[in-house]
Amino acid sequence: MSDKKNYGFTTTILHGDRAKPIEQGSLHKPIHTSVAFGYTDARQLASVFQGREPGFRYGRQGNPTVSALEEKVNKMEGGVATLCFATGMAAIGAVFQALLRAGDHVVSSSFLFGNTNSLWQTVAGQGVGVDFVDATDVANVAAAIRDNTRIVFVETIANPRTQIADLKRIGELCAEKGILYIVDNTMTTPYLFQPKTVGAGLVVNSLTKSIGGHGNALGGSLTDTGAYDWTRFANIFENYKKAAPAMWGITQVRAKGLRDFGASLGPEAAHHIAVGAETLALRMERTCANAKALAEMLSKDPRVAAVHYPGLPSHPQHGIATELFKAYGSLFSFELRDGIDCFDYLNRLRIAVPASNLGDTRTLVIPVAHTIFYEMGAERRASMGIAESLIRVSVGIEDTGDLVDDFRAALDA
């Protein structure tokens, strides 16, 4: 496959491995399980360790199978470099481990995945100031910025209430202030949206979710889009400034976040994710269509108190989603009217599966307040708009009519 032509999204991802020679003419990059990489010339080994030529040092820092996945994700996001990690949370944790120091300050969206929120509490306990703001309005972000603010962190579509950050205007604000803008793209995926188009310097993806897509492998990634000027970042160590400035950030994260922290993605998981990624566009088109159909049906039912989905005109950020995203995503949540027990409702579903993952081929449902946000406590849940009856739905690729019938029948019963 030639790199000279600009192919479409799926063609590029499907044939990306073949841009470089593959052993035995394989169509997939093989699974390389070795953790050590031998060299016939000891000087070359030293050169690789010193970063003067490409090569593999040790399995914790890279592997041919993982590198092939990194190139695939990098093409999806249009980045300059991508690192893969054992999980999405490991990717986020590596950023903070590698780039923040005591006395720094971070502005974060208050509408966050529960574990990310928990991680921020840990970071705050280590001497980094963290302010949570309603990032659906850039004014709230601007008001929280201080002289020592290093990072602004948001998600594209919040899990589970689907609030959408003021992505474009926050990017403009960060560019003006010289602040690193990090966007978690998991809920949209690079097929629906590329955060670099709004100025994000780093992009996080949980590869476990829609990119892998089959619920059979954990993984995460961090992509440097090239949009941020790393010469403006105060926390780069001198020994990582040997490379071109565009590579300073990702080089430091590779060393301090991946090598030292050790949250490496295994080759078997990387292979599963890489194969799953080939059908990302096809699956997203189906799951987004299914989500829209389900959300529209539920929004018209009097037994449903509220439906939170960016594809509905009633959604507060419907306009932003329409402007920026190719479609509205495969996740939504809804609240039942008083008197309808959410557990009884979930138990009446026959197709949707009670489970905590997202972005699977199967439709998954979960009572949010009682599970993934239970540890947060009622007061924090209320501040995030999470009702006690809130049900999160990660929509799969099932036949649309079957899903609609299943969710309606559970209400009728």
Secondary structure as GFF3:
##gff-version 3
##sequence-region A 1 413
A	DSSP	alpha_helix	9	14	.	.	.	ID=ss1
A	DSSP	three_ten_helix	16	19	.	.	.	ID=ss2
A	DSSP	three_ten_helix	23	25	.	.	.	ID=ss3
A	DSSP	alpha_helix	42	49	.	.	.	ID=ss4
A	DSSP	alpha_helix	64	77	.	.	.	ID=ss5
A	DSSP	beta_strand	81	85	.	.	.	ID=ss6
A	DSSP	alpha_helix	88	99	.	.	.	ID=ss7
A	DSSP	beta_strand	105	109	.	.	.	ID=ss8
A	DSSP	alpha_helix	114	124	.	.	.	ID=ss9
A	DSSP	beta_strand	129	133	.	.	.	ID=ss10
A	DSSP	alpha_helix	138	144	.	.	.	ID=ss11
A	DSSP	beta_strand	149	155	.	.	.	ID=ss12
A	DSSP	alpha_helix	167	177	.	.	.	ID=ss13
A	DSSP	beta_strand	180	184	.	.	.	ID=ss14
A	DSSP	alpha_helix	189	192	.	.	.	ID=ss15
A	DSSP	three_ten_helix	195	198	.	.	.	ID=ss16
A	DSSP	beta_strand	202	206	.	.	.	ID=ss17
A	DSSP	beta_strand	220	224	.	.	.	ID=ss18
A	DSSP	three_ten_helix	230	232	.	.	.	ID=ss19
A	DSSP	three_ten_helix	238	240	.	.	.	ID=ss20
A	DSSP	three_ten_helix	245	247	.	.	.	ID=ss21
A	DSSP	alpha_helix	248	252	.	.	.	ID=ss22
A	DSSP	pi_helix	253	259	.	.	.	ID=ss23
A	DSSP	alpha_helix	267	277	.	.	.	ID=ss24
A	DSSP	alpha_helix	280	299	.	.	.	ID=ss25
A	DSSP	beta_strand	304	308	.	.	.	ID=ss26
A	DSSP	alpha_helix	318	324	.	.	.	ID=ss27
A	DSSP	beta_strand	331	336	.	.	.	ID=ss28
A	DSSP	alpha_helix	342	348	.	.	.	ID=ss29
A	DSSP	beta_strand	353	354	.	.	.	ID=ss30
A	DSSP	beta_strand	364	367	.	.	.	ID=ss31
A	DSSP	three_ten_helix	368	370	.	.	.	ID=ss32
A	DSSP	alpha_helix	378	383	.	.	.	ID=ss33
A	DSSP	beta_strand	391	394	.	.	.	ID=ss34
A	DSSP	alpha_helix	400	412	.	.	.	ID=ss35
###
